[in-house]
Amino acid sequence: MFKPDKIEFLKLWPKCFIAFMGILELACVLMFFLTELCNVAANFWTTNVFAGAWCGLVMLVHSIALIVAGK
């Protein structure tokens, strides 16, 4: 049976986990933007905060940084 080197595994695992977290957060960003877009489309005149879009922008920067750090 194949036994991976423990040191190589420990070097690789954090990067894979960081990239996975970045992709997961990117999916959350897409959900924020879609929810905000549907909210604005449903009733534009009473939608004035656009908090989902602003939070999505901050999370987008963070998810891109995670994906870059995971490579």
Residue frames as a rotation matrix with the C-alpha (Angstrom) as fourth column:
MET 1
0.583 0.812 0.000 0.00
0.812 -0.583 0.000 0.00
0.000 0.000 -1.000 0.00
PHE 2
-0.072 -0.567 0.821 1.18
0.512 -0.727 -0.457 3.53
0.856 0.387 0.342 -0.81
LYS 3
0.420 0.121 -0.899 2.23
0.879 -0.301 0.370 5.54
-0.226 -0.946 -0.233 2.24
PRO 4
0.636 -0.178 0.751 2.67
0.304 -0.837 -0.455 9.24
0.710 0.517 -0.478 1.57
ASP 5
-0.473 -0.857 -0.204 5.55
0.663 -0.194 -0.723 11.05
0.580 -0.477 0.660 3.14
LYS 6
0.233 0.625 -0.745 4.29
0.965 -0.246 0.095 12.81
-0.124 -0.741 -0.661 6.27
ILE 7
-0.400 -0.459 -0.793 6.31
0.388 -0.869 0.307 15.97
-0.830 -0.185 0.526 5.65
GLU 8
-0.985 0.057 0.162 5.11
0.138 -0.300 0.944 16.28
0.102 0.952 0.287 2.05
PHE 9
-0.195 0.977 -0.091 1.52
0.830 0.214 0.516 15.73
0.523 0.025 -0.852 3.18
LEU 10
0.188 0.244 -0.951 1.79
0.847 -0.531 0.031 18.44
-0.498 -0.811 -0.307 5.82
LYS 11
-0.753 -0.475 -0.456 3.21
0.160 -0.803 0.574 20.86
-0.639 0.359 0.680 3.24
LEU 12
-0.904 0.393 0.171 0.47
0.181 -0.012 0.983 20.13
0.389 0.919 -0.060 0.73
TRP 13
-0.303 0.875 -0.379 -2.59
0.935 0.349 0.060 19.89
0.185 -0.336 -0.924 3.01
PRO 14
-0.217 0.288 -0.933 -2.77
0.499 -0.788 -0.360 23.52
-0.839 -0.543 0.027 4.21
LYS 15
-0.854 -0.122 -0.506 -2.61
-0.320 -0.645 0.694 24.81
-0.411 0.754 0.512 0.63
CYS 16
-0.779 0.623 -0.073 -5.40
0.336 0.512 0.791 22.49
0.529 0.592 -0.608 -0.50
PHE 17
-0.188 0.724 -0.663 -7.53
0.972 0.038 -0.234 23.51
-0.144 -0.688 -0.711 2.47
ILE 18
-0.457 -0.048 -0.888 -6.94
0.160 -0.987 -0.029 27.23
-0.875 -0.156 0.459 1.86
ALA 19
-0.955 0.110 -0.276 -7.87
-0.295 -0.223 0.929 26.89
0.041 0.969 0.245 -1.81
PHE 20
-0.557 0.796 -0.237 -11.00
0.689 0.602 0.403 24.90
0.464 0.061 -0.884 -0.87
MET 21
-0.164 0.475 -0.865 -12.04
0.789 -0.462 -0.404 27.61
-0.591 -0.749 -0.299 1.59
GLY 22
-0.727 -0.160 -0.668 -11.51
-0.188 -0.889 0.417 30.24
-0.661 0.429 0.616 -1.12
ILE 23
-0.892 0.433 -0.129 -13.72
-0.009 0.269 0.963 28.35
0.452 0.860 -0.236 -3.56
LEU 24
-0.316 0.793 -0.520 -16.37
0.933 0.360 -0.017 27.85
0.174 -0.491 -0.854 -0.88
GLU 25
-0.279 0.163 -0.946 -16.31
0.444 -0.852 -0.278 31.55
-0.851 -0.498 0.165 -0.04
LEU 26
-0.942 -0.059 -0.330 -16.54
-0.259 -0.500 0.826 32.40
-0.214 0.864 0.456 -3.75
ALA 27
-0.610 0.787 -0.098 -19.76
0.555 0.511 0.657 30.36
0.566 0.346 -0.748 -3.92
CYS 28
-0.077 0.559 -0.826 -21.07
0.922 -0.276 -0.272 32.40
-0.380 -0.782 -0.494 -0.96
VAL 29
-0.664 -0.222 -0.714 -20.15
0.007 -0.957 0.290 35.63
-0.748 0.188 0.637 -2.78
LEU 30
-0.938 0.346 -0.025 -22.14
-0.006 0.056 0.998 34.51
0.347 0.937 -0.050 -5.80
MET 31
-0.252 0.881 -0.400 -25.11
0.905 0.361 0.224 33.79
0.342 -0.306 -0.889 -3.57
PHE 32
-0.281 0.085 -0.956 -24.81
0.576 -0.782 -0.239 37.27
-0.768 -0.617 0.171 -1.99
PHE 33
-0.873 -0.121 -0.473 -24.77
-0.248 -0.723 0.644 38.93
-0.420 0.680 0.601 -5.40
LEU 34
-0.775 0.630 -0.058 -27.66
0.267 0.409 0.873 36.84
0.573 0.661 -0.484 -6.74
THR 35
-0.153 0.724 -0.672 -29.76
0.987 0.080 -0.139 37.51
-0.047 -0.685 -0.727 -3.65
GLU 36
-0.399 -0.058 -0.915 -29.06
0.273 -0.960 -0.058 41.23
-0.875 -0.273 0.399 -3.84
LEU 37
-0.979 0.026 -0.201 -29.80
-0.199 -0.309 0.930 41.31
-0.038 0.951 0.308 -7.55
CYS 38
-0.512 0.845 -0.157 -33.13
0.629 0.493 0.601 39.54
0.585 0.209 -0.784 -7.04
ASN 39
-0.139 0.429 -0.892 -33.95
0.882 -0.356 -0.309 41.87
-0.451 -0.830 -0.329 -4.15
VAL 40
-0.664 -0.161 -0.730 -33.27
-0.084 -0.954 0.287 44.94
-0.743 0.253 0.620 -6.28
ALA 41
-0.944 0.318 -0.088 -35.22
-0.050 0.127 0.991 43.46
0.326 0.940 -0.104 -9.20
ALA 42
-0.398 0.839 -0.372 -38.21
0.883 0.461 0.094 42.71
0.250 -0.291 -0.924 -6.99
ASN 43
0.744 0.649 -0.158 -38.57
0.666 -0.702 0.255 46.20
0.054 -0.295 -0.954 -5.53
PHE 44
-0.119 -0.897 0.425 -36.04
0.818 -0.332 -0.471 48.78
0.563 0.292 0.773 -6.63
TRP 45
0.091 0.188 0.978 -37.62
-0.035 -0.981 0.192 51.85
0.995 -0.051 -0.083 -5.04
THR 46
0.870 0.234 0.434 -37.52
-0.418 -0.119 0.901 50.59
0.262 -0.965 -0.005 -1.45
THR 47
0.664 -0.733 -0.146 -34.11
0.747 0.645 0.158 48.92
-0.022 -0.214 0.977 -1.74
ASN 48
0.882 -0.291 0.371 -31.61
-0.193 -0.941 -0.278 51.52
0.430 0.174 -0.886 -0.60
VAL 49
0.667 -0.648 0.368 -28.86
-0.493 -0.013 0.870 49.84
-0.559 -0.761 -0.328 1.38
PHE 50
0.723 -0.358 -0.592 -27.42
-0.424 0.446 -0.788 47.28
0.546 0.820 0.171 -1.04
ALA 51
0.374 -0.585 0.720 -25.65
-0.855 0.083 0.512 45.64
-0.359 -0.807 -0.469 1.91
GLY 52
0.725 -0.077 0.684 -25.38
0.155 0.986 -0.054 42.30
-0.671 0.145 0.727 0.12
ALA 53
0.848 -0.421 0.321 -23.41
0.305 -0.108 -0.946 43.89
0.433 0.901 0.036 -2.70
TRP 54
0.465 -0.708 0.532 -21.01
-0.737 -0.642 -0.210 45.67
0.490 -0.294 -0.820 -0.34
CYS 55
0.386 -0.299 0.873 -20.46
-0.638 0.597 0.486 42.57
-0.666 -0.745 0.040 1.79
GLY 56
0.868 -0.018 0.496 -20.04
0.319 0.785 -0.531 40.57
-0.379 0.620 0.687 -1.39
LEU 57
0.757 -0.629 0.178 -17.30
-0.186 -0.468 -0.864 42.91
0.627 0.620 -0.472 -2.60
VAL 58
0.228 -0.674 0.702 -15.35
-0.974 -0.153 0.168 42.53
-0.006 -0.722 -0.691 0.63
MET 59
0.430 -0.009 0.903 -15.78
-0.288 0.946 0.147 38.76
-0.855 -0.323 0.404 0.54
LEU 60
0.989 -0.081 0.125 -14.80
0.144 0.301 -0.943 38.67
0.039 0.950 0.310 -3.14
VAL 61
0.419 -0.887 0.193 -11.44
-0.699 -0.451 -0.555 40.28
0.579 0.097 -0.809 -2.36
HIS 62
0.046 -0.385 0.922 -10.93
-0.901 0.382 0.205 37.86
-0.431 -0.840 -0.330 0.51
SER 63
0.708 0.262 0.656 -11.84
-0.050 0.945 -0.324 34.80
-0.705 0.196 0.682 -1.56
ILE 64
0.886 -0.461 -0.055 -9.48
-0.082 -0.039 -0.996 35.82
0.457 0.887 -0.073 -4.36
ALA 65
0.136 -0.863 0.486 -6.71
-0.933 -0.277 -0.230 36.27
0.333 -0.422 -0.844 -1.79
LEU 66
0.245 0.004 0.970 -7.42
-0.615 0.773 0.153 32.80
-0.749 -0.634 0.192 -0.39
ILE 67
0.945 0.133 0.299 -7.37
0.133 0.679 -0.722 31.19
-0.299 0.722 0.624 -3.82
VAL 68
0.642 -0.766 0.029 -4.09
-0.375 -0.347 -0.859 32.91
0.668 0.541 -0.510 -4.69
ALA 69
0.017 -0.637 0.771 -2.56
-1.000 0.002 0.024 31.91
-0.016 -0.771 -0.637 -1.35
GLY 70
0.483 0.259 0.836 -3.66
-0.409 0.911 -0.046 28.33
-0.774 -0.320 0.546 -1.90
LYS 71
0.988 -0.095 -0.119 -1.78
-0.075 0.380 -0.922 27.96
0.133 0.920 0.368 -5.17
